[in-house]
């Protein structure tokens, strides 16, 4: 089953900035900010907003706003991408108000897939 996720991709620095605006302290400089923010949300009984993904060959944090299981066993290269909705644009405006700009809305196919090691 292939999971498709849609949302905004943020760098680690952007997530650190978001955390700082929420008053969330990073335990160490090496802390992965999305994990710290997710723990903050989970500690309050809320869902985790971020997942770490590889997108275009780089590591990003995606604030997931949409997801679905497409029922397939492998990623179809022609998968249907999510459209940015008004709700999503509201989240983008909140990011912009606190100084996080130029976030892109993307669809990531199978973000948790780990390819088997080649022998």
C-alpha positions as a printed NumPy array, in Angstrom:
array([[  0.   ,   0.   ,   0.   ],
       [  1.457,   3.321,  -1.083],
       [  0.795,   6.323,   1.12 ],
       [  0.573,   9.699,  -0.588],
       [  1.148,  12.776,   1.593],
       [  0.514,  16.37 ,   0.655],
       [  1.722,  19.378,   2.561],
       [  4.31 ,  22.091,   2.927],
       [  7.99 ,  21.265,   2.994],
       [ 10.183,  23.121,   5.457],
       [ 13.892,  23.058,   6.157],
       [ 15.227,  22.195,   9.605],
       [ 15.99 ,  25.903,  10.128],
       [ 12.393,  26.839,   9.294],
       [ 11.101,  24.242,  11.772],
       [ 13.488,  25.594,  14.427],
       [ 12.101,  29.075,  13.771],
       [  8.546,  27.741,  14.109],
       [  9.453,  26.025,  17.389],
       [ 11.011,  29.207,  18.731],
       [  7.823,  31.158,  17.946],
       [  5.838,  28.523,  19.899],
       [  8.243,  28.79 ,  22.82 ],
       [  9.564,  25.258,  22.307],
       [ 13.206,  24.884,  23.302],
       [ 15.513,  22.581,  21.418],
       [ 17.278,  20.3  ,  23.936],
       [ 20.557,  20.457,  21.978],
       [ 21.865,  22.061,  18.801],
       [ 21.861,  18.598,  17.21 ],
       [ 18.176,  17.954,  18.005],
       [ 16.001,  17.247,  15.001],
       [ 13.465,  20.051,  15.242],
       [ 10.556,  18.167,  13.687],
       [ 10.862,  15.443,  16.349],
       [ 10.868,  18.046,  19.132],
       [  7.836,  19.85 ,  17.657],
       [  5.993,  16.552,  17.181],
       [  6.682,  15.619,  20.815],
       [  5.288,  19.007,  21.872],
       [  2.066,  18.355,  19.948],
       [  1.759,  14.724,  21.097],
       [  2.239,  15.799,  24.714],
       [ -0.887,  17.891,  24.318],
       [ -2.912,  15.067,  22.774],
       [ -2.621,  16.398,  19.223],
       [ -1.429,  14.627,  16.101],
       [  2.112,  14.99 ,  14.843],
       [  2.25 ,  17.641,  12.131],
       [  5.653,  16.753,  10.664],
       [  7.227,  13.772,   8.977],
       [ 10.761,  13.725,   7.642],
       [ 10.966,  12.983,   3.932],
       [ 13.464,  12.837,   1.157],
       [ 12.288,  15.064,  -1.657],
       [ 14.273,  15.921,  -4.769],
       [ 17.307,  14.237,  -3.227],
       [ 17.344,  16.323,  -0.026],
       [ 15.937,  15.943,   3.495],
       [ 12.868,  18.038,   4.283],
       [ 10.176,  18.192,   6.926],
       [  6.654,  18.033,   5.549],
       [  3.742,  19.481,   7.485],
       [  1.141,  16.989,   6.31 ],
       [ -2.255,  18.455,   5.425],
       [ -3.577,  15.628,   3.231],
       [ -2.882,  11.932,   2.931],
       [ -4.369,   8.851,   1.356],
       [ -3.525,   5.251,   0.677],
       [ -3.768,   4.589,  -3.037],
       [ -4.093,   0.822,  -2.577],
       [ -1.144,  -0.04 ,  -4.827],
       [  1.942,  -2.041,  -3.944],
       [  4.421,   0.202,  -5.745],
       [  4.579,   3.894,  -6.441],
       [  2.915,   4.707,  -9.736],
       [  5.108,   7.361, -11.397],
       [  1.894,   9.011, -12.637],
       [  0.299,   9.28 ,  -9.195],
       [ -2.294,  11.984,  -8.748],
       [ -0.868,  14.939,  -6.872],
       [ -2.8  ,  16.724,  -4.142],
       [ -4.08 ,  20.201,  -4.89 ],
       [ -3.387,  23.009,  -2.438],
       [ -6.706,  23.863,  -0.76 ],
       [ -7.884,  27.05 ,   0.94 ],
       [ -7.249,  25.391,   4.326],
       [ -3.651,  24.775,   3.234],
       [ -3.209,  28.365,   2.085],
       [ -4.398,  29.476,   5.544],
       [ -1.572,  27.47 ,   7.09 ],
       [  0.863,  29.031,   4.619],
       [ -0.335,  32.509,   5.653],
       [  0.289,  31.586,   9.314],
       [  3.816,  30.534,   8.406],
       [  4.343,  33.816,   6.552],
       [  3.091,  35.864,   9.524],
       [  5.871,  34.447,  11.687],
       [  8.537,  34.895,   9.004],
       [  8.564,  31.483,   7.313],
       [  8.26 ,  32.298,   3.628],
       [  8.688,  30.492,   0.321],
       [  7.276,  27.162,   1.503],
       [  6.221,  24.848,  -1.311],
       [  3.175,  22.602,  -1.371],
       [  4.151,  19.138,  -2.563],
       [  2.9  ,  15.583,  -2.814],
       [  5.29 ,  12.886,  -1.593],
       [  4.662,   9.275,  -2.519],
       [  5.507,   6.62 ,   0.064],
       [  7.447,   8.788,   2.534],
       [  8.116,   5.865,   4.899],
       [  9.389,   3.436,   2.264],
       [ 12.88 ,   2.093,   2.846],
       [ 14.365,   0.441,  -0.198],
       [ 15.907,  -2.982,   0.449],
       [ 19.677,  -2.908,   0.393],
       [ 21.212,  -4.137,  -2.812],
       [ 23.214,  -7.318,  -2.487]])
